[in-house]
Amino acid sequence: MSSNKVRASHILIKHQGSRRKASWKDPEGQVIMNTTRDSAVAQLKSLKEEIASGTAKFEDIASRYSDCSSAKRGGDLGPFGRGQMQKPFEEATYALKVGEISDIIDTDSGVHIIMRTG
């Protein structure tokens, strides 16, 4: 992997303010339309605590709860370089050390936690 690329996995929770209000687990967007940003953040925080406490693995949580299609790969987005992701997502990923998990990150897609994997 070239040195200017990073690799990350993430968990995305979409909400009313998300750009696309549908996902693989909510194709009609019924849940997403009724999810406030605050409740999306609260859900992510509790998922992050489960991961931090060792109760659950990041990949397992991502595959169950993430609104991104990357859920099928345990949240893995593969390697990416600068300019490929939304700016807040990119900046957060580059700021992490490998194995670290971000705080809550807001993008047009929704709210995320990101784990840098490479």
DSSP file (Angstrom, degrees, kcal/mol; ACC not computed):
  #  RESIDUE AA STRUCTURE BP1 BP2  ACC     N-H-->O    O-->H-N    N-H-->O    O-->H-N    TCO  KAPPA ALPHA  PHI   PSI    X-CA   Y-CA   Z-CA
    1    1 A M              0   0    0      0, 0.0     4,-0.0     0, 0.0     0, 0.0   0.000 360.0 360.0 360.0 129.1    0.0    0.0    0.0
    2    2 A S    >   -     0   0    0      1,-0.1     3,-2.1     2,-0.1     0, 0.0  -0.292 360.0-114.1 -67.3 152.2    1.6    3.3   -1.0
    3    3 A S  T 3  S+     0   0    0      1,-0.3    -1,-0.1     3,-0.0     0, 0.0   0.690 111.2  57.8 -65.9 -20.9    2.5    5.5    2.0
    4    4 A N  T 3  S+     0   0    0      2,-0.0    78,-0.4    78,-0.0     2,-0.3   0.444  93.9  83.6 -91.2   3.7    0.0    8.3    1.2
    5    5 A K    <   -     0   0    0     -3,-2.1     2,-0.3    76,-0.1    76,-0.2  -0.751  59.5-163.9-102.2 153.7   -2.9    5.9    1.4
    6    6 A V  E     -A   80   0A   0     74,-2.7    74,-2.9    -2,-0.3     2,-0.4  -0.833   9.3-142.7-123.8 166.2   -4.7    4.8    4.5
    7    7 A R  E     +A   79   0A   0     -2,-0.3   110,-2.8    72,-0.3   111,-1.7  -0.997  26.4 167.1-130.8 140.2   -7.1    2.0    5.2
    8    8 A A  E     - B   0 116A   0     70,-0.9    69,-3.0    -2,-0.4    70,-0.5  -0.981  27.2-148.8-148.9 157.8  -10.1    2.2    7.5
    9    9 A S  E     -AB  76 115A   0    106,-2.7   106,-3.2    -2,-0.3     2,-0.3  -0.901  26.2-175.4-118.1 154.9  -13.3    0.6    8.6
   10   10 A H  E     - B   0 114A   0     65,-1.7     2,-0.5    -2,-0.3   104,-0.2  -0.974  27.0-138.2-147.8 163.8  -16.3    2.5    9.8
   11   11 A I  E     - B   0 113A   0    102,-2.2   102,-1.5    -2,-0.3     2,-0.5  -0.996  25.5-164.1-121.3 122.9  -19.8    2.3   11.2
   12   12 A L  E     - B   0 112A   0     -2,-0.5    55,-3.5   100,-0.2     2,-0.5  -0.918   9.4-170.4-110.9 129.4  -22.3    4.7    9.7
   13   13 A I  E     - B   0 111A   0     98,-2.9    98,-2.4    -2,-0.5     2,-0.2  -0.977  16.7-150.2-115.8 118.7  -25.6    5.6   11.3
   14   14 A K        +     0   0    0     -2,-0.5     2,-0.2    96,-0.2    96,-0.2  -0.490  19.1 176.5 -84.4 157.9  -27.8    7.6    9.0
   15   15 A H    >   -     0   0    0     94,-0.3     3,-2.5    -2,-0.2    21,-0.2  -0.842  49.2 -71.1-148.0-177.0  -30.4   10.1   10.3
   16   16 A Q  T 3  S+     0   0    0     19,-2.9    20,-0.1     1,-0.3    17,-0.1   0.777 128.1  52.5 -53.6 -30.4  -32.9   12.7    9.1
   17   17 A G  T 3  S+     0   0    0     18,-0.2    -1,-0.3     3,-0.0    93,-0.1   0.453  83.4 119.4 -88.2   0.6  -30.2   15.0    8.0
   18   18 A S    <   -     0   0    0     -3,-2.5    91,-0.2    14,-0.1     3,-0.1  -0.335  69.0-128.4 -70.1 148.4  -28.4   12.4    5.9
   19   19 A R  S    S+     0   0    0     89,-3.0     2,-0.6     1,-0.2    90,-0.1   0.933 100.8  34.2 -61.3 -49.5  -28.0   13.1    2.2
   20   20 A R  S    S-     0   0    0     88,-0.2     2,-1.0    89,-0.1    -1,-0.2  -0.941  72.6-159.6-111.8 117.6  -29.4    9.7    1.2
   21   21 A K        +     0   0    0     -2,-0.6     2,-0.3    -3,-0.1    12,-0.2  -0.308  65.0  71.2 -95.4  53.1  -32.2    8.4    3.5
   22   22 A A        +     0   0    0     -2,-1.0     2,-0.3    10,-0.1    -2,-0.1  -0.977  52.5 176.5-155.3 155.5  -32.0    4.8    2.6
   23   23 A S  B >   -E   26   0B   0      3,-1.1     3,-0.9    -2,-0.3     6,-0.2  -0.942  49.1 -87.8-152.5 174.9  -29.6    1.9    3.2
   24   24 A W  T 3  S+     0   0    0     43,-0.5    43,-0.1    -2,-0.3    44,-0.1   0.826 129.3  39.6 -57.5 -32.2  -29.1   -1.8    2.6
   25   25 A K  T 3  S+     0   0    0      1,-0.2    -1,-0.3    41,-0.1     3,-0.1   0.533 126.8  34.6 -96.7  -4.7  -30.9   -2.5    5.9
   26   26 A D  B X   +E   23   0B   0     -3,-0.9     3,-1.5    41,-0.1    -3,-1.1  -0.468  67.2 166.2-142.7  64.8  -33.5    0.2    5.5
   27   27 A P  T 3  S+     0   0    0      0, 0.0    -1,-0.1     0, 0.0    -3,-0.1   0.785  80.8  46.0 -59.9 -29.3  -34.3    0.4    1.7
   28   28 A E  T 3  S-     0   0    0     -3,-0.1    -7,-0.1    -6,-0.1    -6,-0.0   0.609 105.3-129.7 -86.7 -12.1  -37.4    2.5    2.2
   29   29 A G    <>  +     0   0    0     -3,-1.5     4,-2.7    -6,-0.2     5,-0.2   0.660  63.4 136.7  75.5  15.5  -35.7    4.8    4.7
   30   30 A Q  H  > S+     0   0    0      2,-0.2     4,-0.7     1,-0.2    -4,-0.1   0.906  75.3  39.7 -64.8 -41.2  -38.4    4.4    7.3
   31   31 A V  H >4 S+     0   0    0      2,-0.2     3,-0.8     1,-0.2     4,-0.2   0.937 116.3  50.8 -70.8 -46.0  -36.1    4.1   10.2
   32   32 A I  H >4 S+     0   0    0      1,-0.3     3,-1.6     2,-0.2    -2,-0.2   0.898 105.4  55.8 -59.9 -42.6  -33.6    6.7    8.9
   33   33 A M  H 3< S+     0   0    0     -4,-2.7    -1,-0.3     1,-0.3    -2,-0.2   0.775 112.3  44.2 -61.5 -25.5  -36.4    9.3    8.4
   34   34 A N  T << S+     0   0    0     -3,-0.8     2,-0.6    -4,-0.7    -1,-0.3   0.301  92.4  98.3-103.3   9.0  -37.4    8.9   12.0
   35   35 A T    <   -     0   0    0     -3,-1.6   -19,-2.9    -4,-0.2   -18,-0.2  -0.866  61.9-150.3-100.9 120.6  -33.8    8.9   13.4
   36   36 A T     >  -     0   0    0     -2,-0.6     4,-2.0   -21,-0.2     5,-0.2  -0.438  27.2-113.8 -79.0 161.7  -32.6   12.3   14.8
   37   37 A R  H  > S+     0   0    0      1,-0.2     4,-2.7     2,-0.2     5,-0.2   0.917 117.7  55.8 -59.9 -41.7  -28.9   13.1   14.7
   38   38 A D  H  > S+     0   0    0      1,-0.2     4,-2.4     2,-0.2    -1,-0.2   0.902 108.4  45.4 -59.3 -42.3  -28.9   13.0   18.5
   39   39 A S  H  > S+     0   0    0      2,-0.2     4,-2.2     1,-0.2    -1,-0.2   0.858 111.6  52.9 -72.6 -31.5  -30.3    9.4   18.6
   40   40 A A  H  X S+     0   0    0     -4,-2.0     4,-2.3     2,-0.2    -2,-0.2   0.919 111.4  46.9 -64.1 -43.2  -27.9    8.3   15.9
   41   41 A V  H  X S+     0   0    0     -4,-2.7     4,-2.7     2,-0.2    -2,-0.2   0.910 111.1  51.5 -64.1 -43.3  -25.0    9.7   18.0
   42   42 A A  H  X S+     0   0    0     -4,-2.4     4,-2.0     1,-0.2    -1,-0.2   0.906 110.3  49.3 -61.3 -41.7  -26.3    8.1   21.1
   43   43 A Q  H  X S+     0   0    0     -4,-2.2     4,-2.2     1,-0.2    -1,-0.2   0.934 111.9  48.0 -63.0 -45.9  -26.5    4.7   19.3
   44   44 A L  H  X S+     0   0    0     -4,-2.3     4,-2.9     1,-0.2    -2,-0.2   0.904 108.9  54.2 -62.0 -41.2  -22.9    5.1   18.0
   45   45 A K  H  X S+     0   0    0     -4,-2.7     4,-2.0     1,-0.2    -1,-0.2   0.914 110.1  46.0 -61.0 -42.5  -21.6    6.0   21.4
   46   46 A S  H  X S+     0   0    0     -4,-2.0     4,-1.8     2,-0.2    -1,-0.2   0.873 112.7  50.4 -70.8 -34.2  -23.1    2.9   23.0
   47   47 A L  H  X S+     0   0    0     -4,-2.2     4,-2.0     2,-0.2    -2,-0.2   0.911 109.5  51.7 -65.2 -41.2  -21.7    0.7   20.1
   48   48 A K  H  X S+     0   0    0     -4,-2.9     4,-2.9     1,-0.2    -2,-0.2   0.885 107.5  52.5 -63.4 -37.8  -18.3    2.3   20.6
   49   49 A E  H  X S+     0   0    0     -4,-2.0     4,-2.5     2,-0.2     6,-0.3   0.902 106.4  53.1 -64.1 -40.5  -18.4    1.5   24.3
   50   50 A E  H  <>S+     0   0    0     -4,-1.8     5,-1.5     2,-0.2     6,-1.4   0.913 113.0  44.3 -59.3 -42.2  -19.2   -2.1   23.5
   51   51 A I  H ><5S+     0   0    0     -4,-2.0     3,-1.1     4,-0.2    -2,-0.2   0.937 113.8  49.6 -67.7 -46.6  -16.1   -2.3   21.2
   52   52 A A  H 3<5S+     0   0    0     -4,-2.9    -2,-0.2     1,-0.3    -1,-0.2   0.851 110.4  50.3 -62.1 -35.5  -13.9   -0.4   23.8
   53   53 A S  T 3<5S-     0   0    0     -4,-2.5    -1,-0.3    -5,-0.2    -2,-0.2   0.586 113.9-117.3 -81.3  -8.3  -15.0   -2.7   26.6
   54   54 A G  T < 5S+     0   0    0     -3,-1.1    -3,-0.2    -4,-0.5    -2,-0.1   0.532  82.0 121.6  85.6   5.2  -14.2   -5.8   24.5
   55   55 A T  S   <S+     0   0    0     -5,-1.5     2,-0.3    -6,-0.3    -4,-0.2   0.833  80.9  15.3 -67.7 -32.5  -17.8   -7.0   24.5
   56   56 A A  S    S-     0   0    0     -6,-1.4    -2,-0.3    -9,-0.1     2,-0.3  -0.975  78.1-115.2-143.7 153.7  -18.0   -6.9   20.8
   57   57 A K     >  -     0   0    0     -2,-0.3     4,-2.4     1,-0.1     5,-0.2  -0.659  25.6-124.3 -88.7 146.2  -15.7   -6.7   17.8
   58   58 A F  H  > S+     0   0    0     -2,-0.3     4,-2.9     1,-0.2     5,-0.2   0.920 111.6  51.9 -51.2 -48.8  -15.7   -3.6   15.5
   59   59 A E  H  > S+     0   0    0      1,-0.2     4,-2.6     2,-0.2    -1,-0.2   0.885 109.6  48.8 -60.5 -40.6  -16.3   -5.8   12.4
   60   60 A D  H  > S+     0   0    0      2,-0.2     4,-1.4     1,-0.2    -1,-0.2   0.917 113.1  46.5 -67.7 -42.0  -19.3   -7.6   14.0
   61   61 A I  H  X>S+     0   0    0     -4,-2.4     4,-3.2     1,-0.2     5,-0.5   0.932 113.1  50.4 -63.2 -45.5  -20.9   -4.3   15.1
   62   62 A A  H  X5S+     0   0    0     -4,-2.9     4,-1.8     1,-0.2    -2,-0.2   0.924 108.8  50.9 -59.2 -45.1  -20.3   -2.8   11.7
   63   63 A S  H  <5S+     0   0    0     -4,-2.6    -1,-0.2    -5,-0.2    -2,-0.2   0.798 119.3  37.6 -68.7 -24.8  -21.9   -5.8    9.9
   64   64 A R  H  <5S+     0   0    0     -4,-1.4    -2,-0.2    -3,-0.3    -1,-0.2   0.868 131.6  19.4 -88.4 -40.0  -25.0   -5.6   12.1
   65   65 A Y  H  <5S+     0   0    0     -4,-3.2    -3,-0.2    -5,-0.2    -2,-0.2   0.688  87.1 108.7-111.9 -21.3  -25.5   -1.9   12.5
   66   66 A S     << -     0   0    0     -4,-1.8   -53,-0.2    -5,-0.5   -41,-0.1  -0.345  51.9-152.4 -68.3 138.5  -23.7    0.1    9.9
   67   67 A D  S    S+     0   0    0    -55,-3.5   -43,-0.5   -43,-0.1     2,-0.3   0.420  70.7  96.2 -84.7   0.6  -25.9    1.8    7.2
   68   68 A C  S >  S-     0   0    0    -56,-0.3     3,-2.1    -6,-0.1     4,-0.2  -0.663  83.5-125.5 -90.4 147.5  -23.0    1.7    4.7
   69   69 A S  G >  S+     0   0    0      1,-0.3     3,-1.5    -2,-0.3     4,-0.2   0.696 105.8  78.8 -64.4 -16.1  -22.8   -1.2    2.2
   70   70 A S  G > > +     0   0    0      1,-0.3     5,-2.5     2,-0.2     3,-2.1   0.628  68.8  88.4 -65.1 -11.0  -19.3   -1.8    3.6
   71   71 A A  G X 5S+     0   0    0     -3,-2.1     3,-2.1     1,-0.3    -1,-0.3   0.857  76.3  64.7 -53.0 -36.0  -21.1   -3.5    6.5
   72   72 A K  G < 5S+     0   0    0     -3,-1.5    -1,-0.3     1,-0.3    -2,-0.2   0.724 105.5  44.3 -62.8 -20.1  -20.9   -6.7    4.4
   73   73 A R  G X 5S-     0   0    0     -3,-2.1     3,-1.2    -4,-0.2    -1,-0.3  -0.007 129.9 -93.8-110.4  27.0  -17.1   -6.5    4.8
   74   74 A G  T < 5S-     0   0    0     -3,-2.1    -3,-0.2     1,-0.2   -12,-0.2   0.764  82.1 -56.2  67.8  24.2  -17.2   -5.6    8.5
   75   75 A G  T 3 <S+     0   0    0     -5,-2.5   -65,-1.7     1,-0.3     2,-0.3   0.412  93.1 154.4  90.4  -1.5  -17.1   -1.9    7.7
   76   76 A D  E <   -A    9   0A   0     -3,-1.2    -1,-0.3    -6,-0.5   -67,-0.3  -0.437  22.9-179.3 -69.2 125.4  -13.9   -2.2    5.7
   77   77 A L  E     -     0   0A   0    -69,-3.0    -1,-0.2    -2,-0.3   -68,-0.1   0.473  35.7-134.9 -98.1  -5.7  -13.6    0.6    3.1
   78   78 A G  E     -     0   0A   0    -70,-0.5   -70,-0.9     2,-0.0    -1,-0.2  -0.164  48.7 -30.9  74.3-178.6  -10.2   -0.6    1.7
   79   79 A P  E     +A    7   0A   0      0, 0.0     2,-0.3     0, 0.0   -72,-0.3  -0.443  66.4 172.7 -73.3 143.3   -7.3    1.7    1.0
   80   80 A F  E     -A    6   0A   0    -74,-2.9   -74,-2.7    -2,-0.1     2,-0.2  -0.992  18.1-144.2-147.5 156.9   -8.0    5.3    0.0
   81   81 A G    >   -     0   0    0     -2,-0.3     3,-1.4   -76,-0.2     4,-0.4  -0.475  44.6 -61.5-109.2-178.2   -6.0    8.4   -0.6
   82   82 A R  T 3  S+     0   0    0    -78,-0.4    -1,-0.2     1,-0.2     5,-0.0  -0.356 118.5  27.5 -65.3 143.4   -6.7   12.1    0.0
   83   83 A G  T 3  S+     0   0    0      2,-0.2    -1,-0.2    -3,-0.1     4,-0.1   0.443  96.2  93.2  87.6  -0.1   -9.6   13.6   -1.9
   84   84 A Q  S <  S+     0   0    0     -3,-1.4     2,-0.2     2,-0.1    -2,-0.1   0.717  83.0  44.2 -96.7 -22.8  -11.6   10.3   -2.1
   85   85 A M  S    S-     0   0    0     -4,-0.4    -2,-0.2     1,-0.1     2,-0.0  -0.704 103.5 -76.2-115.2 167.2  -13.7   10.7    1.0
   86   86 A Q    >>  -     0   0    0     -2,-0.2     4,-2.6     1,-0.1     3,-0.7  -0.388  53.2-110.8 -61.5 144.3  -15.7   13.5    2.4
   87   87 A K  H 3> S+     0   0    0      1,-0.3     4,-3.0     2,-0.2     5,-0.3   0.852 113.9  48.7 -50.9 -50.1  -13.3   16.0    4.1
   88   88 A P  H 3> S+     0   0    0      0, 0.0     4,-2.0     0, 0.0    -1,-0.3   0.882 114.4  48.1 -61.4 -34.4  -14.2   15.4    7.7
   89   89 A F  H <> S+     0   0    0     -3,-0.7     4,-2.3     2,-0.2    -2,-0.2   0.933 113.2  47.0 -68.3 -46.8  -14.0   11.6    7.2
   90   90 A E  H  X S+     0   0    0     -4,-2.6     4,-2.6     1,-0.2     5,-0.2   0.941 112.7  48.6 -59.7 -49.5  -10.6   11.9    5.5
   91   91 A E  H  X S+     0   0    0     -4,-3.0     4,-1.4     1,-0.2    -1,-0.2   0.902 111.8  49.2 -61.3 -41.8   -9.2   14.2    8.1
   92   92 A A  H  X S+     0   0    0     -4,-2.0     4,-0.9    -5,-0.3    -1,-0.2   0.914 111.8  49.1 -63.9 -42.6  -10.3   12.0   11.0
   93   93 A T  H >< S+     0   0    0     -4,-2.3     3,-0.9     1,-0.2    -2,-0.2   0.933 110.7  48.6 -64.7 -46.3   -8.9    8.9    9.4
   94   94 A Y  H 3< S+     0   0    0     -4,-2.6    -1,-0.2     1,-0.2    -2,-0.2   0.784 108.5  56.2 -64.9 -26.0   -5.5   10.5    8.7
   95   95 A A  H 3< S+     0   0    0     -4,-1.4    -1,-0.2    -5,-0.2    -2,-0.2   0.697  93.9  87.1 -79.4 -18.4   -5.3   11.8   12.3
   96   96 A L  S << S-     0   0    0     -3,-0.9     2,-0.3    -4,-0.9     3,-0.0  -0.447  74.5-129.6 -80.9 152.5   -5.8    8.3   13.8
   97   97 A K    >   -     0   0    0     -2,-0.1     3,-2.4     1,-0.1    19,-0.4  -0.671  48.3 -79.3 -88.5 157.2   -3.1    5.8   14.5
   98   98 A V  T 3  S+     0   0    0     -2,-0.3    19,-0.2     1,-0.3    -1,-0.1  -0.354 122.3  20.7 -57.7 130.8   -3.6    2.2   13.2
   99   99 A G  T 3  S+     0   0    0     17,-3.7    -1,-0.3     1,-0.3     2,-0.2   0.248  97.8 122.4  92.7 -12.6   -5.9    0.4   15.5
  100  100 A E    <   -     0   0    0     -3,-2.4    16,-1.8    16,-0.1     2,-0.4  -0.525  53.2-142.0 -83.4 151.3   -7.4    3.6   16.9
  101  101 A I  B     -C  115   0A   0     14,-0.2    14,-0.2    -2,-0.2    -4,-0.1  -0.942  17.8-129.8-114.9 135.5  -11.1    4.5   16.8
  102  102 A S        -     0   0    0     12,-3.0     3,-0.1    -2,-0.4     2,-0.1  -0.165  18.8-109.2 -74.6 168.5  -12.3    8.0   16.2
  103  103 A D        -     0   0    0      1,-0.2    11,-0.4    10,-0.1     2,-0.3  -0.162  68.6 -52.8 -74.4-173.5  -14.8   10.0   18.1
  104  104 A I        -     0   0    0      9,-0.1     2,-0.5    -2,-0.1     9,-0.2  -0.506  61.1-161.3 -67.9 128.0  -18.1   10.7   16.4
  105  105 A I  E     -D  112   0A   0      7,-2.5     7,-2.5    -2,-0.3     2,-0.5  -0.956   4.5-147.9-116.0 129.0  -17.6   12.2   12.9
  106  106 A D  E     +D  111   0A   0     -2,-0.5     2,-0.3     5,-0.2     5,-0.2  -0.817  26.7 156.9 -95.7 131.2  -20.3   14.1   11.0
  107  107 A T  E >   -D  110   0A   0      3,-2.7     3,-0.6    -2,-0.5    -2,-0.0  -0.847  59.4 -92.5-134.9 179.6  -20.5   14.0    7.2
  108  108 A D  T 3  S+     0   0    0     -2,-0.3   -89,-3.0     1,-0.2   -88,-0.2   0.723 124.8  58.6 -63.2 -19.7  -23.3   14.5    4.7
  109  109 A S  T 3  S-     0   0    0      1,-0.3     2,-0.3   -91,-0.2   -94,-0.3   0.800 120.1 -93.8 -80.6 -29.1  -23.9   10.8    4.9
  110  110 A G  E <   - D   0 107A   0     -3,-0.6    -3,-2.7   -96,-0.2     2,-0.4  -0.992  61.6 -33.6 150.2-151.0  -24.6   10.6    8.6
  111  111 A V  E     -BD  13 106A   0    -98,-2.4   -98,-2.9    -2,-0.3     2,-0.3  -0.886  59.2-177.5-110.8 142.7  -22.5   10.0   11.8
  112  112 A H  E     -BD  12 105A   0     -7,-2.5    -7,-2.5    -2,-0.4     2,-0.4  -0.892  27.4-152.0-131.6 156.7  -19.6    7.6   11.8
  113  113 A I  E     -B   11   0A   0   -102,-1.5  -102,-2.2    -2,-0.3     2,-0.4  -0.985  28.1-156.8-120.1 142.0  -17.0    6.1   14.0
  114  114 A I  E     -B   10   0A   0    -11,-0.4   -12,-3.0    -2,-0.4     2,-0.5  -0.929  12.5-161.9-121.1 136.3  -13.9    5.2   12.1
  115  115 A M  E     -BC   9 101A   0   -106,-3.2  -106,-2.7    -2,-0.4     2,-0.4  -0.976  19.3-138.4-116.4 121.6  -11.2    2.6   12.9
  116  116 A R  E     +B    8   0A   0    -16,-1.8   -17,-3.7    -2,-0.5  -108,-0.3  -0.638  26.0 172.9 -77.6 129.0   -7.9    3.1   11.1
  117  117 A T              0   0    0   -110,-2.8  -109,-0.2    -2,-0.4    -1,-0.1   0.488 360.0 360.0-116.1  -7.5   -6.6   -0.3   10.0
  118  118 A G              0   0    0   -111,-1.7  -110,-0.2   -21,-0.0   -20,-0.1   0.345 360.0 360.0-171.4 360.0   -3.7    0.6    7.8
